[in-house]
């Protein structure tokens, strides 16, 4: 069963807050936030949710992919999950300023 598709930044933040403990314990999430169209309230019906994540410690690729899949199930929408290290230098500062942390 898939979750109802999120509509707003507030929807995304509520869901992430409600699952903060599991995100930390199961996926080693230290900080998580939203950037992109949802953070600017410019999302459309077909928008994915851009999520920035910081981990407590280095995680394996399988953990990263499972986290992305878990978030997609929770939010009912495609998730573009990124870490600071994955951000291209030319856009890193803009994105880091835009992130709305949960």
Secondary structure as GFF3:
##gff-version 3
##sequence-region A 1 102
A	DSSP	alpha_helix	9	18	.	.	.	ID=ss1
A	DSSP	alpha_helix	20	27	.	.	.	ID=ss2
A	DSSP	beta_strand	29	35	.	.	.	ID=ss3
A	DSSP	beta_strand	49	55	.	.	.	ID=ss4
A	DSSP	alpha_helix	61	75	.	.	.	ID=ss5
A	DSSP	beta_strand	79	82	.	.	.	ID=ss6
A	DSSP	three_ten_helix	84	86	.	.	.	ID=ss7
A	DSSP	alpha_helix	89	98	.	.	.	ID=ss8
A	DSSP	beta_strand	100	101	.	.	.	ID=ss9
###
